Structure formats: C-alpha cells, structure tokens
C-alpha cells in the first residue's frame, strides 16, 4: 500500500514502469499512458486526494449530437466503472474513472484499474458504437483532454 503522502506522479510512474506499461509526461500533474488497449491520461490531484483516468475517442463530424449522446447513455447504462459523456464542442466521446487515494493507494488495484479502464473504454468504442458515430482511429493527442 502506498501511503497517502507518497502518492504522486513520480511514484505512479515507477509503478507503470514495474508493470511494463508505456507512458510519457504530459504536464505538471499528468501522464499520458500508451501501453494499454486504449491510451489514457492519468492525473494526480493532491488537493482532492484522487487519481483520475480519462480518455476520449473522436466523433465523426457528420454524426448528429443526439446519436453521440445516445451512445454515451447506452454505455453508462450497460458498462460498469467508466463514466461516459459526449462533448459537442470538441466532438469527443469521453470516458473517466476516479480512484480515491485519501487513505493510500493499493499498487495492484492501481494497475488493475488502469487495465480495466482501458479495456472497458475499448469495448465501448468497438462493440457499443452501433451507429458508427466514432472515427476509425484516434487523433494525435497534444495535451490532456479538458
């Protein structure tokens, strides 16, 4: 168990290295993790004692907003763990999961959560997009999604 005061990006990045998961630094509080089924951003917020996992998939420009919103609602009703939403301004289908670390962070749970989050988001993009709302591939991310 990592004590609460030791939970930081440096420690989390060492855990990623130990688990052979690729990552790069993406800002002061964010790592961009690429060694999983779906790339994701990992952000540590020391003020709220939480680690946030977030990713997105681009939505086709021609997709009606209602179709993308229905996809997010369907995923939220059918899949556990990940909170899904559609942002019309950026044309992105997002997924997010928050790990609390106020009482510390279990190393195995952290790595398991990363893998499970990436897998569930990949399932949503691959198996739940019946209306073909999502683009075929990810765009090149430059920074963490807002």
Secondary structure, 3 states (H helix, E strand, C coil): CECHHHCCHHHHHHHHHHCCCCEEECCCCEEEECCCCCCEEEEEECCCCEEEEEEEEEECCCCCHHHHHHHHHHHHHHCCCCEEEEECCCCEEEEEEEEECCCCECHHHHHHHHHHHHHHHHHHHHHCCCCCCECCCCCCCCCCCC
